[in-house]
Each structure stands twice: as structure tokens, then as C-alpha cells.
Amino acid sequence: MTRFRLACCLCLYLLLICPSVGFAELSENTATAPSVQLQQENASLQRQVKRLETQVSALRDELNEPDSSQVFAGIGYIVGIFGVAAWVAARKKNGQGN
């Protein structure tokens, strides 16, 4: 009979007293710890996203600037257009003289 009483007392202790203490501690810890951890992760992710946004905007600015090959190509187009215009003018001048 003493084992039975000991088992009953142990069960009552585990069922009634331990969960109330354990849940109170768990509820306080789970309410504060994950929210603080989530806030820290959120702040870290925001810093990373801001850094990536600045890098992307810098890359866009760099890609929008013309490089030397584009500058020389533009100059070549201009010279070519004036060359064709000069050739047409020369043909008209020679054609009118004949």
C-alpha cells in the first residue's frame, strides 16, 4: 500500500504542481524570447536589404553611363552621316555641271 500511495502522490505532484510552475516559466520565456529574437532577425534582415538596395542602385547607375566603345560608336555614326551627306552633295554638284 505504501508504493501505491507514493505513486499517487508522485502522479498528483507531476499533474498538478509541476505543470503550473513549468507552464508559467515557459509562457514567460516563450512570450519574450522569440519576439526579441524575431525583432533582432528582422533588424538584421532590414540592414541587409538596405545594403543590397544601395548596391543595386549603384549598379544601375554604372550600367546607365556610356563607356568608351559607345562614345566612339556615336562619333562614328555622326561622321558617317556627314560623309553620306557630303557624298550626296558632291554627286549633285557634279551632276548639275554635266
C-alpha positions as CSV (number, residue, x, y, z in Angstrom):
1,M,0.0,0.0,0.0
2,T,2.9,2.4,0.5
3,R,4.0,2.1,-3.0
4,F,0.6,2.8,-4.2
5,R,0.4,6.0,-2.0
6,L,3.9,7.0,-3.2
7,A,2.9,6.6,-6.8
8,C,-0.4,8.5,-6.3
9,C,1.5,11.4,-4.6
10,L,4.1,11.4,-7.4
11,C,1.3,11.5,-10.0
12,L,-0.5,14.3,-8.2
13,Y,2.7,16.2,-7.9
14,L,3.5,15.8,-11.6
15,L,0.0,16.6,-12.8
16,L,-0.9,19.5,-10.5
17,I,2.2,21.2,-9.3
18,C,4.8,20.8,-12.0
19,P,2.7,21.9,-14.9
20,S,1.7,25.1,-13.2
21,V,5.3,26.1,-12.5
22,G,6.6,24.8,-15.8
23,F,3.9,26.5,-17.9
24,A,4.3,29.8,-16.1
25,E,8.0,29.7,-16.8
26,L,7.5,28.6,-20.3
27,S,4.8,31.1,-21.1
28,E,7.1,34.0,-19.9
29,N,10.1,32.7,-21.7
30,T,8.3,31.8,-24.9
31,A,6.5,35.2,-25.0
32,T,9.7,37.3,-24.7
33,A,12.4,35.2,-26.2
34,P,11.0,34.6,-29.7
35,S,9.7,38.1,-30.0
36,V,13.1,39.6,-29.1
37,Q,14.8,37.1,-31.4
38,L,12.4,37.9,-34.2
39,Q,13.0,41.6,-33.8
40,Q,16.7,41.1,-33.9
41,E,16.4,39.0,-37.1
42,N,14.1,41.5,-38.6
43,A,16.5,44.3,-37.9
44,S,19.4,42.3,-39.4
45,L,17.4,41.5,-42.5
46,Q,16.4,45.1,-42.9
47,R,20.1,46.2,-42.8
48,Q,21.0,43.5,-45.4
49,V,18.1,44.6,-47.7
50,K,19.1,48.2,-47.5
51,R,22.7,47.3,-48.3
52,L,21.5,45.3,-51.3
53,E,19.3,48.1,-52.5
54,T,22.2,50.5,-52.4
55,Q,24.3,48.0,-54.3
56,V,21.6,47.5,-57.0
57,S,21.1,51.3,-57.4
58,A,24.9,51.7,-57.8
59,L,25.0,49.0,-60.4
60,R,22.1,50.6,-62.3
61,D,23.8,54.0,-62.3
62,E,27.0,52.3,-63.5
63,L,25.2,50.5,-66.3
64,N,23.4,53.6,-67.5
65,E,26.7,55.5,-68.0
66,P,28.1,55.2,-71.5
67,D,31.5,53.5,-71.8
68,S,34.3,54.4,-74.3
69,S,33.1,52.0,-77.0
70,Q,29.6,53.6,-77.0
71,V,31.1,57.1,-77.2
72,F,33.3,56.1,-80.2
73,A,30.3,54.4,-81.9
74,G,28.3,57.6,-81.6
75,I,31.1,59.6,-83.0
76,G,31.3,57.1,-85.9
77,Y,27.6,57.4,-86.7
78,I,27.9,61.2,-86.8
79,V,30.9,61.1,-89.1
80,G,29.2,58.5,-91.3
81,I,26.1,60.6,-91.6
82,F,28.1,63.7,-92.6
83,G,30.1,61.6,-95.0
84,V,27.0,60.4,-96.8
85,A,25.6,63.9,-96.8
86,A,28.9,65.2,-98.3
87,W,28.9,62.4,-100.9
88,V,25.3,63.2,-102.0
89,A,26.2,66.9,-102.2
90,A,29.2,66.1,-104.3
91,R,27.2,64.0,-106.7
92,K,24.6,66.7,-107.1
93,K,27.2,69.2,-107.8
94,N,29.0,67.0,-110.4
95,G,25.6,66.0,-111.9
96,Q,24.4,69.6,-112.4
97,G,27.7,70.6,-114.1
98,N,27.3,68.0,-116.9
